Each structure stands twice: as C-alpha cells, then as structure tokens.
Amino acid sequence: MVSQQFLYDKMLEVMALDCTQSQKDMFATLSGFISNKNNEEWLLVVSGYAGTGKTSALAAFIKGLKRLGKKYV
C-alpha cells in the first residue's frame, strides 16, 4: 500500500502548473481517499466552479497513478 504522503507528493510533482491551495487540498483529500484501504466509502465527488482547476488536478492525479502502476477507471 502506498502512503498518503507519497501519493500527495507524486500528484504535486506531475502537476504542470503551480497548484492553488484548493488544488493542494483536493490532492490531500484524494490521496487520503485512495491510501485508506479500510475506507468503506467508495465514491468521492469533486465539485467547484468553472475554471478552478478540477480537471487539471484530476489529470495530475491520474498521471500520478499511472506512474505508480496503479489501476484506475
């Protein structure tokens, strides 16, 4: 199992631009959600206004998973 901090760092590493604080908060939430194998929650909703960086942050998240050889849908 990959640690939450490692996932968070990997997401920041692959982000093409400087992250906003909201994106960093989202990375922290995503990495916690993914790294907690005892988590009974299986759905995470990402919402926000247009232009706030949701798509860019999720793209960085997926790139991080790819680099780690993790499966994703």
Secondary structure, DSSP 8 states (H G I E B T S, - for coil): ---HHHHHHHHHHH-SS---HHHHHHHHHHHHHHH-TT-----------TTSSHHHHHHHHHHHHHHTT----
